[in-house]
Amino acid sequence: MHNKWYWVFKNILFGPALRVYNRPEITGLSNLPSSGPAILASNHQSVMDSFYLPLLVSRQITFLAKSEYFTGTGFVGALQRWFFTSVGQVPIERGNESAAKDALDAAEKVLAKGDVLGIYPEGTRSPDGRIYKAKTGMARIALNTGAPIVPVAMFGSRKANPIGSWIVRPAKVRIALGAPIDPIAYVESKGLDPASREAQRALADHVQRILTDMTGNEYVDMYAADVKAHLAQGLGYPEGAEPSSLS
């Protein structure tokens, strides 16, 4: 583990309390290679996903984290900025093509060092716990590097840390790691050129299908960010994205 603050947060400041409070459990750890580059691709239920997963995985994880975590103001903003910077996380700009490319390049450097990259393919937290359409950044990184993708299913973290809440609740958290995916072998099996955008889209969709099966949650073929923007405008869910109970 190369980052001392990462170790301190995991083993002294946060980890012991979370182990008692949320009783986190993990299955499928053998699916993560013990060495060499790997991508952990997880559904995203809460901010605390980035705490529970490192807590239960022995290898250090570098996450791609939204840039807002590094630019906040006030006490909470300063605390966030210090935490994410201290543990070596990589800021990403959303909606900025140039900055997004820089972030993808940074992610590839993490993998080039033989480290583990953590990423949320949906690009933002799910607004309702369902699995949403993936952005293609994760697939692009995997195809450019050949690093295996290990699907990660999070359970209970949304109850432990609801959106908008800073107080962690005593809900049990479970994590499951699925079988690793060879990104290049997968797209070539579909007759696709690994360098093509079609291959990126196909691989991203494949990962989301696996996460849908692993979690048992409903899949929504729309970007979570677009649905959240629609909801924020007071327009309700876009047509075709309504939860089953609202359909």
Sequence and secondary structure as in RCSB ss.txt:
>XXXX:A:sequence
MHNKWYWVFKNILFGPALRVYNRPEITGLSNLPSSGPAILASNHQSVMDSFYLPLLVSRQITFLAKSEYFTGTGF
VGALQRWFFTSVGQVPIERGNESAAKDALDAAEKVLAKGDVLGIYPEGTRSPDGRIYKAKTGMARIALNTGAPIV
PVAMFGSRKANPIGSWIVRPAKVRIALGAPIDPIAYVESKGLDPASREAQRALADHVQRILTDMTGNEYVDMYAA
DVKAHLAQGLGYPEGAEPSSLS
>XXXX:A:secstr
   HHHHHIIIIISHHHHHHHH  EEE GGGS SSS EEEEE    TTHHHHHHHH SS EEEEEEGGGGT  HH
HHHHHHHHHHHTT EEE SS HHHHHHHHHHHHHHHHTT EEEE TTSS  SSS EEE  SHHHHHHHHH   EE
EEEEESHHHHS TT  S      EEEE   B HHHHHHHTT  TTSHHHHHHHHHHHHHHHHHHH   EEEEEHH
HHHHHHHTT  S TT   GGG 
